[in-house]
Amino acid sequence: MRDSRLWIGTIIAAAAAVVSCNAALAHVTVQPTDAPANSYAHLVFTVPHGCNGSATTALRIKLPEGILSAKPQMKPGWKVEIKSRKLEAPVQGPHGKSITDVVDEVAWRGGPLPDNLYDTFGLIVRLPDKPGQSLYFPVVQECEKGVERWIEIPSAGQGSDKLEAPAPVVHLKASH
């Protein structure tokens, strides 16, 4: 009797782990999910699959307000496009320089990345000095056939796990 309870508990734990893992593998995600505010961070976006079996040909990431600098990773076989936007008023940058334009969107085009493989796309960014804030990075994944839009942002009190296509998020914590 004790062995059968242990066996059933093990099966339930394994099934929960598989479901949790599949949910995470289904979305474009970012690592780390927590980072110190007012610091530079190397963000890694993971693309775990294509669009309904079709290979990925582009990944576009919209940067949230408050990021004053961003530098995308160069990837062999992919062309990088950087779109900027003008700030309403100049702000003081991390090295005392006045900043009037910031990166608005980064796009990697090329590949293609087959559906049965994954890849990562990196950004080095300067995070804002706002501990407790969550920064959402809406992502559009373009494929040979179709598009996936990982752009949903939860409303107040709603968890990202309730969304079908959540935007990757980084939570800012107090810096040391």
C-alpha positions in Angstrom: 0.0 0.0 0.0 2.8 2.4 0.9 4.7 1.7 -2.3 1.6 2.3 -4.4 1.1 5.8 -2.7 4.7 6.6 -3.4 4.3 5.5 -7.0 1.2 7.6 -7.5 2.8 10.6 -5.9 5.8 10.3 -8.2 3.6 10.0 -11.3 1.6 13.1 -10.3 4.9 15.1 -9.6 6.3 14.0 -12.9 3.1 15.0 -14.8 3.1 18.4 -13.1 6.8 18.9 -14.1 6.1 18.0 -17.7 3.0 20.4 -17.9 5.0 23.2 -16.3 8.0 22.6 -18.6 5.8 22.5 -21.7 4.1 25.8 -20.8 7.5 27.5 -20.5 8.8 25.9 -23.7 5.8 27.1 -25.6 6.6 30.8 -25.2 9.4 33.1 -26.1 11.0 33.8 -22.8 13.7 36.0 -21.3 16.5 35.2 -18.8 17.1 36.5 -16.2 13.5 37.2 -15.1 14.8 39.3 -12.2 17.6 41.8 -12.4 19.0 44.7 -10.3 17.5 48.1 -11.1 19.9 50.8 -12.4 22.3 48.2 -13.8 23.4 46.7 -17.1 21.9 43.4 -17.8 22.5 40.7 -20.5 19.0 39.6 -21.4 18.7 36.3 -23.4 15.5 35.7 -25.3 14.9 32.0 -26.1 12.8 31.0 -29.2 11.8 27.4 -28.5 9.9 26.6 -31.7 8.5 28.1 -34.9 4.9 29.0 -35.9 2.8 25.8 -36.1 5.7 23.8 -37.6 7.0 26.7 -39.8 10.6 27.9 -39.4 11.3 31.3 -37.7 12.6 34.0 -40.1 12.5 37.1 -37.8 12.3 38.1 -34.2 11.3 41.6 -33.3 11.5 42.9 -29.7 9.9 46.1 -28.5 11.9 47.7 -25.7 9.9 49.2 -22.8 10.0 52.7 -21.5 13.0 53.5 -19.3 15.7 51.6 -21.1 18.2 54.2 -22.1 20.7 52.0 -24.0 20.5 48.7 -25.7 23.0 46.7 -27.8 21.8 43.6 -29.6 23.8 40.4 -30.1 25.2 39.8 -33.6 24.3 36.3 -34.8 25.7 34.6 -37.9 23.1 34.2 -40.6 20.9 36.9 -39.1 20.7 40.6 -40.0 20.1 43.0 -37.1 17.9 46.1 -37.5 17.7 48.8 -34.8 14.8 51.3 -34.7 15.2 54.4 -32.5 12.7 56.8 -31.1 13.1 60.4 -29.9 12.5 61.1 -26.3 10.1 63.9 -25.4 12.9 65.6 -23.5 16.6 64.8 -23.1 17.6 62.7 -20.0 20.8 62.2 -18.2 22.5 59.0 -19.3 24.5 56.6 -17.1 27.9 58.3 -18.0 26.6 61.8 -17.7 25.8 62.1 -21.4 22.6 63.8 -22.5 20.4 61.2 -24.3 17.8 62.3 -26.8 17.1 59.0 -28.7 16.7 55.5 -27.4 16.4 52.1 -29.0 12.7 51.4 -29.6 12.8 48.0 -31.3 15.4 45.4 -32.3 14.8 42.9 -35.1 16.8 39.9 -36.2 16.0 38.7 -39.7 17.5 35.7 -41.4 17.9 32.2 -40.3 15.7 30.4 -40.9 15.5 28.7 -37.5 13.8 25.3 -38.0 10.7 24.5 -35.9 12.5 21.5 -34.2 15.4 23.6 -33.0 15.7 26.5 -30.6 17.9 29.5 -30.5 18.7 32.5 -28.3 18.9 36.2 -29.1 20.8 38.5 -26.7 20.5 42.2 -25.7 22.7 44.2 -23.3 20.5 46.9 -21.8 20.8 49.6 -19.1 17.8 48.9 -16.8 16.0 51.9 -15.2 16.4 52.8 -11.5 12.9 51.6 -10.6 13.0 48.7 -8.2 9.7 46.8 -8.0 8.8 47.6 -11.6 8.2 44.9 -14.2 9.5 45.5 -17.7 7.6 43.8 -20.5 9.3 43.1 -23.8 6.6 42.4 -26.5 8.0 40.0 -29.1 6.8 39.3 -32.6 8.0 36.0 -34.1 7.7 35.9 -37.9 7.9 32.5 -39.6 8.0 31.3 -43.2 4.2 30.7 -42.8 2.6 32.7 -40.0 3.3 34.9 -37.1 3.3 34.5 -33.3 2.8 37.6 -31.2 4.1 37.3 -27.7 2.7 40.6 -26.7 0.1 40.1 -23.9 0.7 42.1 -20.7 -1.2 41.1 -17.6 -3.6 43.5 -16.1 -3.2 44.5 -12.4 -3.5 41.5 -10.2 -3.4 39.1 -13.1 -0.6 36.6 -13.5 1.3 36.0 -16.8 0.5 32.3 -16.5 -3.1 33.1 -17.3 -2.2 34.6 -20.7 -2.0 32.6 -24.0 0.8 34.7 -25.5 2.6 36.6 -22.7 5.3 39.1 -23.4 8.6 38.2 -21.7 9.1 40.1 -18.5 12.0 41.2 -16.3 11.3 42.2 -12.7 13.5 44.9 -11.3 14.8 44.4 -7.8 16.7 46.7 -5.5 20.4 47.0 -6.4 23.0 46.2 -3.7 
